[in-house]
Amino acid sequence: MKIFEYSDCGWEIEFVYSPYYEMLCSLHVITKSEHHLNRLNWYRDMKEKVDDELYKEIMYFGTHYFEWLSALDFYKYFHGINDLNITASLDYINEMNIVDFVYIMLNELFNKRTVEYHISRGNYNIQVQEITEEQAEIFKNPYGIRRRFVACLKKYYYLYFEKELRFFEPLLVRKLRKEASVCDETGIKEFVTSIHTRIEVTDKAFLLHKYKLFTVPFDSVDKIIITISSFIDPHLLVGTGNERTLQFTIRDNLERASEEVPFDLFMTMKALGDEKRLKILSCIYKKINSTQAIAKEVGITEAGVSKHLKIMYKAGVLRKRRNGNFINYIIERKVIDRIPMDMYQYLDN
């Protein structure tokens, strides 16, 4: 639903409310509730309502397909998905090119030719690229995964989310209209810095401070879309779509934030808050992987090494990979990379 549009600084500016987008953001909260302290009460109530079978499906797609965030990117291939109701949006996804579907679900990790090649073969060697066995299943059965995906979303929408949407949709539309009026008065460059504390604007580019600094030059953008969500806070959610489009999301808090600390951030910091574990992590980074070699390098017993490895694995800092009769530990780089971002997100709550 397009709320407002105008031109500024040579860019097309659109303020868009998308029920599909808001539903996907709510599923992200269900998958990673500990990051969304202002939606913890909503999550707990919803978890009580949702039947076990649907909850497992939501967590399956959330766990293996980038916490539902990759599914937000369907707007890149059909911008009209933001103008459709949820049912029509899902019908479009169900009929879209299967290569495009897999490409988006895997968060654009591969180019489309690679996706098409592995779909035609019906398999993928997960040793080549760092994807999970569950993610690789999409190459074997892409149409089946899509049917599950659409069925999951339809069930969630019709049984649960449709009622939620009736309550907060008018609030979001009203808020977005007010923000559009502010943007029209202040100008887009000043306005986007008010969307999030980790957005900067220079003379030539937008600077986006996430797990690393992303720079988007002004001359690479033709259109800016401003959308809104009551679920995405505290994330800085920015999308770069096809046709030189940049999308920002306004955070609208409808609940008071909980004073709890995100559990995964707490576990990560706890796992790394030990001198010996940091030394073990350094060993693994240097490809010293056996418990015997690590024990010799760090100067503790093999039993001690195993204990520390177990703590870091449980916290998600490490993952396992079987190598014949042995288990190798590998640093989960995404978790390490996310530490600054997760810390700032907690401070932003």
C-alpha positions as CSV (number, residue, x, y, z in Angstrom):
1,M,0.0,0.0,0.0
2,K,1.6,3.2,-1.2
3,I,1.0,6.0,1.4
4,F,2.9,8.9,-0.1
5,E,5.3,9.6,-2.9
6,Y,7.3,12.6,-4.1
7,S,10.8,13.4,-5.4
8,D,13.8,14.8,-3.5
9,C,17.5,15.1,-4.4
10,G,16.8,13.4,-7.7
11,W,15.4,10.3,-6.0
12,E,11.9,8.9,-6.1
13,I,10.7,8.6,-2.5
14,E,7.9,6.2,-1.6
15,F,6.3,5.5,1.8
16,V,4.9,2.0,1.7
17,Y,3.0,-0.1,4.2
18,S,3.2,-3.8,3.4
19,P,1.2,-6.4,5.4
20,Y,3.4,-9.2,3.9
21,Y,6.5,-7.4,5.1
22,E,5.0,-7.0,8.6
23,M,4.1,-10.6,8.8
24,L,7.6,-11.7,7.9
25,C,9.0,-9.4,10.6
26,S,6.7,-11.0,13.1
27,L,8.0,-14.5,12.2
28,H,11.6,-13.2,12.6
29,V,10.6,-12.2,16.2
30,I,9.3,-15.7,16.9
31,T,12.6,-17.2,15.6
32,K,14.8,-14.7,17.5
33,S,12.6,-13.4,20.2
34,E,15.5,-12.6,22.6
35,H,16.6,-9.8,20.3
36,H,13.3,-8.0,20.4
37,L,12.7,-6.9,23.9
38,N,9.7,-4.7,23.1
39,R,8.0,-7.7,21.6
40,L,8.8,-10.4,24.2
41,N,5.3,-10.3,25.7
42,W,3.7,-10.6,22.2
43,Y,6.0,-13.5,21.4
44,R,5.1,-15.3,24.6
45,D,1.4,-14.9,24.0
46,M,1.7,-16.0,20.4
47,K,3.8,-19.1,21.3
48,E,1.0,-20.2,23.6
49,K,-1.5,-19.9,20.8
50,V,0.3,-21.4,17.9
51,D,-0.1,-25.2,17.5
52,D,3.1,-27.3,17.9
53,E,3.1,-28.4,14.2
54,L,3.0,-24.9,12.9
55,Y,5.6,-23.7,15.5
56,K,8.0,-26.4,14.3
57,E,7.6,-25.2,10.7
58,I,8.1,-21.6,11.6
59,M,11.3,-22.5,13.5
60,Y,12.4,-24.7,10.6
61,F,12.3,-21.9,8.1
62,G,13.6,-19.4,10.6
63,T,16.5,-21.5,11.7
64,H,17.7,-22.6,8.2
65,Y,16.7,-19.7,6.1
66,F,18.3,-16.6,7.8
67,E,15.7,-16.0,10.5
68,W,13.0,-15.2,7.8
69,L,15.0,-12.1,6.7
70,S,15.8,-13.6,3.3
71,A,12.1,-14.1,2.6
72,L,11.6,-10.3,3.0
73,D,13.6,-9.9,-0.2
74,F,10.9,-11.2,-2.5
75,Y,10.0,-7.5,-3.1
76,K,13.2,-7.2,-5.1
77,Y,11.7,-9.4,-7.8
78,F,8.2,-8.1,-7.6
79,H,7.9,-4.7,-6.1
80,G,4.1,-5.0,-6.3
81,I,4.2,-7.6,-3.5
82,N,4.1,-4.6,-1.1
83,D,0.8,-3.5,-2.7
84,L,-0.9,-6.9,-2.5
85,N,-2.7,-8.4,0.4
86,I,-0.9,-11.3,2.1
87,T,-2.9,-14.0,0.2
88,A,-2.1,-12.5,-3.2
89,S,1.6,-12.1,-2.2
90,L,1.8,-15.8,-1.3
91,D,0.1,-16.8,-4.5
92,Y,2.7,-14.8,-6.4
93,I,5.6,-16.6,-4.6
94,N,3.9,-19.9,-5.3
95,E,4.0,-19.3,-9.0
96,M,7.3,-17.5,-9.4
97,N,10.4,-18.9,-11.2
98,I,11.8,-21.7,-9.0
99,V,15.4,-20.5,-9.5
100,D,14.5,-17.1,-8.2
101,F,12.7,-18.6,-5.2
102,V,15.8,-20.7,-4.2
103,Y,18.1,-17.9,-5.0
104,I,16.2,-15.6,-2.6
105,M,15.7,-18.2,0.1
106,L,19.5,-18.9,0.2
107,N,20.1,-15.2,0.7
108,E,21.8,-14.8,-2.7
109,L,24.8,-16.9,-1.5
110,F,25.1,-18.2,-5.1
111,N,24.6,-16.7,-8.5
112,K,21.5,-17.8,-10.4
113,R,23.4,-20.0,-12.8
114,T,24.8,-21.9,-9.9
115,V,21.4,-22.3,-8.3
116,E,19.9,-23.5,-11.6
117,Y,22.8,-26.0,-12.1
118,H,22.4,-27.6,-8.7
119,I,18.6,-27.7,-9.0
120,S,19.0,-29.6,-12.2
121,R,21.4,-32.1,-10.5
122,G,19.2,-32.4,-7.5
123,N,22.1,-32.1,-5.0
124,Y,24.8,-29.9,-3.6
125,N,28.1,-30.7,-1.9
126,I,28.0,-28.7,1.4
127,Q,31.7,-29.0,1.8
128,V,32.1,-26.5,-1.0
129,Q,30.1,-23.7,0.5
130,E,29.2,-23.0,4.1
131,I,25.6,-24.0,4.1
132,T,23.8,-26.5,6.3
133,E,22.5,-29.9,5.2
134,E,19.0,-28.6,5.7
135,Q,19.6,-25.7,3.4
136,A,21.1,-28.0,0.8
137,E,17.8,-29.9,0.8
138,I,16.2,-27.0,-1.2
139,F,18.3,-28.1,-4.2
140,K,16.9,-31.7,-4.0
141,N,13.3,-30.7,-3.6
142,P,12.8,-27.0,-4.4
143,Y,9.1,-27.3,-5.3
144,G,8.4,-29.3,-2.1
145,I,10.2,-26.7,0.1
146,R,8.2,-23.9,-1.6
147,R,4.9,-25.7,-0.9
148,R,5.9,-26.1,2.7
149,F,7.0,-22.4,2.9
150,V,3.7,-21.1,1.4
151,A,1.6,-23.5,3.5
152,C,3.4,-22.4,6.6
153,L,2.7,-18.7,5.9
154,K,-0.9,-19.3,4.9
155,K,-1.7,-21.3,8.1
156,Y,0.0,-18.7,10.3
157,Y,-1.8,-15.8,8.6
158,Y,-5.3,-17.3,8.6
159,L,-5.2,-18.9,12.0
160,Y,-3.3,-16.3,14.0
161,F,-1.8,-13.2,12.3
162,E,-4.9,-11.9,10.5
163,K,-6.4,-11.0,13.9
164,E,-3.2,-9.3,15.0
165,L,-3.0,-7.3,11.8
166,R,-6.5,-5.9,12.3
167,F,-5.4,-4.3,15.6
168,F,-2.1,-2.7,14.7
169,E,-2.4,-2.1,10.9
170,P,-4.3,1.2,11.3
171,L,-1.7,2.4,13.9
172,L,1.2,1.7,11.5
173,V,-0.5,3.4,8.5
174,R,-1.2,6.5,10.7
175,K,2.3,6.5,11.9
176,L,3.7,6.2,8.4
177,R,1.6,9.1,7.2
178,K,3.0,11.3,9.9
179,E,6.5,10.3,9.1
180,A,5.9,11.0,5.4
181,S,4.8,14.5,6.4
182,V,8.0,15.1,8.4
183,C,10.1,13.8,5.6
184,D,8.5,16.2,3.2
185,E,9.3,19.1,5.4
186,T,12.9,18.2,6.5
187,G,14.1,16.5,3.3
188,I,15.1,12.8,2.8
189,K,18.7,13.1,3.8
190,E,17.9,14.6,7.2
191,F,14.9,12.3,7.6
192,V,16.7,9.0,7.2
193,T,19.2,9.8,10.0
194,S,16.1,9.9,12.4
195,I,15.1,6.4,11.4
196,H,18.0,4.8,13.3
197,T,21.0,5.8,15.4
198,R,23.3,3.8,13.1
199,I,22.5,5.6,9.9
200,E,24.8,8.4,8.8
201,V,24.6,10.6,5.7
202,T,27.6,12.3,4.1
203,D,27.9,14.6,1.1
204,K,28.1,11.6,-1.2
205,A,26.7,8.5,0.5
206,F,24.5,6.7,3.1
207,L,26.6,5.0,5.8
208,L,25.0,2.0,7.5
209,H,26.6,0.7,10.6
210,K,25.7,-3.0,11.0
211,Y,28.2,-5.8,11.7
212,K,30.4,-3.9,9.4
213,L,30.1,-0.5,7.6
214,F,28.1,-0.5,4.4
215,T,28.4,2.5,2.2
216,V,25.7,3.3,-0.4
217,P,26.8,6.0,-2.8
218,F,24.0,8.5,-3.7
219,D,24.7,7.9,-7.4
220,S,23.9,4.2,-7.1
221,V,20.3,4.9,-6.0
222,D,17.3,6.0,-8.0
223,K,14.5,5.2,-5.6
224,I,14.2,5.2,-1.8
225,I,11.4,3.2,-0.2
226,I,10.4,3.9,3.4
227,T,8.4,1.1,5.1
228,I,7.4,0.5,8.7
229,S,7.3,-2.4,11.2
230,S,6.2,-2.8,14.8
231,F,8.4,-6.0,15.0
232,I,11.8,-5.2,13.7
233,D,13.2,-3.0,16.5
234,P,16.1,-2.8,17.4
235,H,17.4,-3.9,14.0
236,L,18.7,-1.5,11.4
237,L,16.9,-3.2,8.5
238,V,18.0,-1.9,5.1
239,G,17.5,-3.5,1.8
240,T,19.1,-2.8,-1.6
241,G,16.8,-4.0,-4.3
242,N,16.9,-4.3,-8.1
243,E,16.4,-1.2,-10.2
244,R,18.8,0.8,-7.9
245,T,16.4,0.8,-5.0
246,L,17.2,1.4,-1.3
247,Q,14.7,0.5,1.4
248,F,14.7,1.7,5.0
249,T,12.4,0.5,7.8
250,I,10.9,2.8,10.5
251,R,10.6,1.1,13.9
252,D,7.3,1.6,15.6
253,N,7.2,0.4,19.2
254,L,3.7,-0.6,20.3
255,E,4.9,-2.2,23.6
256,R,7.2,-1.3,26.4
257,A,10.6,-3.0,26.1
258,S,11.5,-5.7,28.5
259,E,14.5,-5.2,30.8
260,E,15.8,-8.6,30.0
261,V,19.2,-9.2,28.4
262,P,19.1,-11.0,25.0
263,F,20.0,-14.6,25.9
264,D,22.2,-15.4,22.9
265,L,24.2,-12.2,23.5
266,F,24.6,-13.2,27.1
267,M,25.7,-16.7,26.2
268,T,28.2,-15.5,23.5
269,M,29.8,-13.0,25.9
270,K,29.9,-15.6,28.7
271,A,31.5,-18.2,26.4
272,L,34.2,-15.7,25.3
273,G,34.7,-14.3,28.8
274,D,37.4,-16.7,29.8
275,E,41.1,-16.5,29.0
276,K,41.6,-20.2,28.2
277,R,38.6,-20.3,25.9
278,L,39.9,-17.3,24.0
279,K,43.2,-19.1,23.6
280,I,41.4,-22.3,22.4
281,L,39.5,-20.1,19.9
282,S,42.8,-18.7,18.7
283,C,44.1,-22.3,18.2
284,I,41.0,-23.3,16.1
285,Y,41.4,-20.1,14.1
286,K,45.0,-21.3,13.3
287,K,43.7,-24.7,12.3
288,I,44.9,-26.4,15.4
289,N,41.9,-28.6,15.9
290,S,42.5,-31.9,17.8
291,T,42.0,-31.7,21.6
292,Q,45.5,-33.2,22.1
293,A,47.1,-30.4,20.0
294,I,45.0,-27.7,21.6
295,A,45.8,-29.0,25.1
296,K,49.5,-28.9,24.4
297,E,49.3,-25.4,22.9
298,V,47.1,-24.0,25.8
299,G,48.7,-26.0,28.6
300,I,45.6,-27.7,30.0
301,T,44.3,-31.2,30.0
302,E,42.4,-32.7,27.1
303,A,39.4,-33.1,29.4
304,G,39.6,-29.4,30.1
305,V,39.8,-28.6,26.4
306,S,36.7,-30.7,25.8
307,K,34.8,-28.9,28.6
308,H,35.6,-25.5,27.1
309,L,34.8,-26.6,23.6
310,K,31.4,-27.8,24.8
311,I,30.6,-24.4,26.4
312,M,31.5,-22.5,23.2
313,Y,29.6,-25.0,21.0
314,K,26.5,-24.6,23.2
315,A,26.8,-20.8,22.9
316,G,27.0,-21.1,19.1
317,V,30.5,-19.7,18.8
318,L,31.7,-23.0,17.3
319,R,30.1,-25.6,15.1
320,K,31.1,-29.2,14.4
321,R,32.1,-31.0,11.2
322,R,32.8,-34.7,11.1
323,N,36.1,-35.7,9.4
324,G,36.1,-39.5,9.2
325,N,36.2,-40.8,12.8
326,F,37.0,-37.3,14.2
327,I,35.0,-34.2,15.0
328,N,36.5,-30.9,14.0
329,Y,35.4,-27.6,15.5
330,I,35.0,-24.6,13.3
331,I,34.6,-21.0,14.3
332,E,31.1,-19.7,13.6
333,R,32.3,-16.5,12.0
334,K,28.9,-15.0,11.6
335,V,28.4,-15.1,15.4
336,I,31.7,-13.4,16.0
337,D,31.0,-10.9,13.3
338,R,27.7,-10.1,14.8
339,I,28.9,-9.3,18.3
340,P,29.3,-5.5,17.8
341,M,25.9,-5.3,16.0
342,D,24.2,-7.4,18.7
343,M,25.7,-5.3,21.4
344,Y,24.5,-2.0,19.7
345,Q,21.1,-3.5,19.1
346,Y,20.8,-4.3,22.8
347,L,21.8,-0.8,23.7
348,D,19.3,0.6,21.2
349,N,16.4,-1.1,22.9
